[in-house]
Amino acid sequence: MAEELVLDTAIRDWVLIPLSVVMVLIGVLRYFVSKLMRSPPSASPSPDPKAVKEGQLVIRARNLRTSSQFIPAKAFKARKLYYTDGERGLLHVPKEDAQKAQAAMFSDPNMAMDMMKKNLSMIVPQTLTFAWVNFFFSGFVAAKIPFPLTQRFRGMLQNGIDLSTVDVSYVSSRSWYFLNLFGLRGLFSLILGEENATDDATKMMQMGGGMGFNPAMSLGAEKDSLDIIQHDWALPKMEHHAEEVLRKLLKK
C-alpha cells in the first residue's frame, strides 16, 4: 500500500513557491532577452514570394484534407488529383528545386545566426535553472496532486525520488520544475500576450526541424497525407441523423 506523507509547510515556503516564482521570472526575462537579440526590421530580409506561395499552397491542401467530408467524392478526387498528380500536381517538387532550396537555406548566415540566438535563449537559461534546482532542491517532495493517479505517472511526477512505497500523487521538486517548464504557457499568455507567450515545449520540438521553410519536406508531407486519405462524405449521415431527430420529435 502506498505510504501517506505529511508535507512540511517550510517546504511549501522555501521550495515550492520560490521554484514557481523563479520559473515565471526566468520565462519573462528570457522573452525580453530574446526580443533584444532579434535582428532589427531593417536588417531582416524581405520574404521570398516563392516561399510565401508554397506556404499558402500547403495551407490550401491541408484545408482540403481536413474538410474533405463536406464535398462529394467526385469533387474531392478532382481536387486531390489537382494537388497530387505525378509531375503536374501543385504539391510536386522536382528534385533539383528541392536541392537548390536546401542549399540556399543552409548557406544563409543571417538565418543560421537567428536560429542560434533562439536556441541559446532557451537552452542556456533552462540548463542553469535545472542545475540550480538539481543542486539545491533535489530529493524534496514538494506537492501533492489532489486526485489519484496510476503507476504510469510515477516516473513523470517523482523524478529524483526512488521510493516505490510513496503514493503516485506526490510530486518531487525536480518533477515540479518540469511541470512548470511545460505548463506555464497560459500564465505567460496573460503576462506577455497570446502571441508573445513562451512555449518551451513547442520550441524544443522545433529545434530539430531545420532552419526555414523546406519545400521538399512540407509539400511532400502534405502530398503523402492527401494520397492516403479515404473520402467519407458526411452529407448522407447528416440526413439520417436529421431524420432520426425528427422522428423522435414527432413521437413526443
Contacts in CASP RR format, 6 or more apart in sequence:
PFRMAT RR
TARGET T0000
AUTHOR 0000-0000-0000
METHOD contacts of the structure
MODEL  1
MAEELVLDTAIRDWVLIPLSVVMVLIGVLRYFVSKLMRSPPSASPSPDPK
AVKEGQLVIRARNLRTSSQFIPAKAFKARKLYYTDGERGLLHVPKEDAQK
AQAAMFSDPNMAMDMMKKNLSMIVPQTLTFAWVNFFFSGFVAAKIPFPLT
QRFRGMLQNGIDLSTVDVSYVSSRSWYFLNLFGLRGLFSLILGEENATDD
ATKMMQMGGGMGFNPAMSLGAEKDSLDIIQHDWALPKMEHHAEEVLRKLL
KK
2 165 0 8 1.000
2 166 0 8 1.000
2 167 0 8 1.000
2 168 0 8 1.000
3 163 0 8 1.000
3 165 0 8 1.000
3 166 0 8 1.000
3 167 0 8 1.000
4 167 0 8 1.000
5 141 0 8 1.000
5 144 0 8 1.000
5 166 0 8 1.000
5 167 0 8 1.000
5 170 0 8 1.000
7 141 0 8 1.000
7 142 0 8 1.000
7 143 0 8 1.000
7 144 0 8 1.000
11 140 0 8 1.000
11 141 0 8 1.000
11 142 0 8 1.000
12 142 0 8 1.000
12 143 0 8 1.000
15 137 0 8 1.000
15 140 0 8 1.000
15 142 0 8 1.000
15 173 0 8 1.000
16 142 0 8 1.000
16 143 0 8 1.000
16 173 0 8 1.000
16 176 0 8 1.000
19 133 0 8 1.000
19 137 0 8 1.000
19 142 0 8 1.000
19 173 0 8 1.000
19 176 0 8 1.000
19 177 0 8 1.000
19 180 0 8 1.000
20 176 0 8 1.000
20 180 0 8 1.000
22 129 0 8 1.000
22 132 0 8 1.000
23 129 0 8 1.000
23 177 0 8 1.000
23 180 0 8 1.000
23 181 0 8 1.000
23 184 0 8 1.000
24 180 0 8 1.000
24 184 0 8 1.000
24 187 0 8 1.000
24 191 0 8 1.000
26 125 0 8 1.000
26 129 0 8 1.000
27 125 0 8 1.000
27 184 0 8 1.000
27 188 0 8 1.000
27 198 0 8 1.000
28 188 0 8 1.000
28 191 0 8 1.000
28 192 0 8 1.000
29 125 0 8 1.000
30 121 0 8 1.000
30 122 0 8 1.000
30 125 0 8 1.000
30 198 0 8 1.000
31 188 0 8 1.000
31 192 0 8 1.000
31 196 0 8 1.000
31 198 0 8 1.000
33 121 0 8 1.000
34 117 0 8 1.000
34 118 0 8 1.000
34 121 0 8 1.000
37 117 0 8 1.000
37 121 0 8 1.000
38 114 0 8 1.000
38 117 0 8 1.000
39 110 0 8 1.000
39 114 0 8 1.000
43 110 0 8 1.000
44 110 0 8 1.000
45 110 0 8 1.000
51 213 0 8 1.000
51 215 0 8 1.000
54 213 0 8 1.000
54 215 0 8 1.000
54 218 0 8 1.000
54 219 0 8 1.000
55 213 0 8 1.000
55 218 0 8 1.000
57 90 0 8 1.000
57 91 0 8 1.000
57 219 0 8 1.000
58 218 0 8 1.000
58 219 0 8 1.000
58 222 0 8 1.000
61 83 0 8 1.000
61 90 0 8 1.000
61 91 0 8 1.000
61 222 0 8 1.000
61 223 0 8 1.000
61 226 0 8 1.000
62 222 0 8 1.000
62 225 0 8 1.000
64 76 0 8 1.000
64 79 0 8 1.000
64 80 0 8 1.000
64 83 0 8 1.000
64 226 0 8 1.000
65 222 0 8 1.000
65 225 0 8 1.000
65 226 0 8 1.000
65 229 0 8 1.000
68 76 0 8 1.000
68 229 0 8 1.000
68 231 0 8 1.000
68 232 0 8 1.000
69 231 0 8 1.000
69 232 0 8 1.000
69 233 0 8 1.000
69 234 0 8 1.000
70 234 0 8 1.000
70 235 0 8 1.000
71 79 0 8 1.000
71 233 0 8 1.000
72 233 0 8 1.000
72 235 0 8 1.000
73 231 0 8 1.000
73 233 0 8 1.000
76 231 0 8 1.000
77 231 0 8 1.000
80 226 0 8 1.000
80 229 0 8 1.000
81 89 0 8 1.000
82 89 0 8 1.000
82 90 0 8 1.000
83 89 0 8 1.000
83 90 0 8 1.000
83 91 0 8 1.000
83 222 0 8 1.000
83 223 0 8 1.000
83 226 0 8 1.000
84 91 0 8 1.000
84 92 0 8 1.000
84 223 0 8 1.000
84 226 0 8 1.000
84 227 0 8 1.000
85 92 0 8 1.000
86 92 0 8 1.000
91 219 0 8 1.000
91 220 0 8 1.000
91 222 0 8 1.000
91 223 0 8 1.000
91 226 0 8 1.000
92 219 0 8 1.000
92 223 0 8 1.000
93 215 0 8 1.000
93 216 0 8 1.000
93 219 0 8 1.000
93 220 0 8 1.000
97 215 0 8 1.000
97 216 0 8 1.000
98 215 0 8 1.000
98 216 0 8 1.000
101 214 0 8 1.000
101 215 0 8 1.000
101 216 0 8 1.000
102 214 0 8 1.000
102 216 0 8 1.000
105 111 0 8 1.000
105 211 0 8 1.000
105 212 0 8 1.000
105 213 0 8 1.000
105 214 0 8 1.000
106 112 0 8 1.000
106 211 0 8 1.000
108 211 0 8 1.000
111 211 0 8 1.000
111 212 0 8 1.000
112 211 0 8 1.000
115 210 0 8 1.000
115 211 0 8 1.000
118 203 0 8 1.000
119 207 0 8 1.000
122 200 0 8 1.000
122 203 0 8 1.000
122 204 0 8 1.000
126 181 0 8 1.000
126 200 0 8 1.000
129 177 0 8 1.000
130 177 0 8 1.000
133 173 0 8 1.000
133 174 0 8 1.000
133 177 0 8 1.000
134 174 0 8 1.000
137 173 0 8 1.000
137 174 0 8 1.000
137 177 0 8 1.000
138 160 0 8 1.000
138 173 0 8 1.000
138 174 0 8 1.000
139 160 0 8 1.000
139 161 0 8 1.000
139 172 0 8 1.000
139 173 0 8 1.000
139 174 0 8 1.000
140 172 0 8 1.000
140 173 0 8 1.000
141 161 0 8 1.000
141 166 0 8 1.000
141 170 0 8 1.000
141 171 0 8 1.000
141 172 0 8 1.000
141 173 0 8 1.000
142 171 0 8 1.000
142 172 0 8 1.000
142 173 0 8 1.000
142 176 0 8 1.000
143 170 0 8 1.000
143 171 0 8 1.000
143 176 0 8 1.000
144 167 0 8 1.000
144 169 0 8 1.000
144 170 0 8 1.000
144 171 0 8 1.000
145 157 0 8 1.000
145 169 0 8 1.000
145 170 0 8 1.000
145 171 0 8 1.000
146 169 0 8 1.000
147 169 0 8 1.000
148 168 0 8 1.000
148 169 0 8 1.000
149 157 0 8 1.000
149 168 0 8 1.000
149 169 0 8 1.000
150 168 0 8 1.000
151 168 0 8 1.000
153 168 0 8 1.000
154 164 0 8 1.000
154 168 0 8 1.000
155 175 0 8 1.000
156 175 0 8 1.000
156 178 0 8 1.000
157 168 0 8 1.000
157 169 0 8 1.000
157 170 0 8 1.000
157 171 0 8 1.000
157 172 0 8 1.000
157 175 0 8 1.000
158 166 0 8 1.000
158 168 0 8 1.000
158 170 0 8 1.000
158 171 0 8 1.000
158 172 0 8 1.000
158 175 0 8 1.000
159 172 0 8 1.000
159 174 0 8 1.000
159 175 0 8 1.000
159 178 0 8 1.000
160 172 0 8 1.000
160 174 0 8 1.000
160 175 0 8 1.000
161 170 0 8 1.000
161 172 0 8 1.000
171 179 0 8 1.000
181 200 0 8 1.000
182 200 0 8 1.000
182 201 0 8 1.000
183 201 0 8 1.000
184 198 0 8 1.000
185 197 0 8 1.000
185 198 0 8 1.000
185 199 0 8 1.000
185 201 0 8 1.000
186 197 0 8 1.000
188 196 0 8 1.000
188 197 0 8 1.000
188 198 0 8 1.000
188 199 0 8 1.000
189 197 0 8 1.000
192 198 0 8 1.000
END
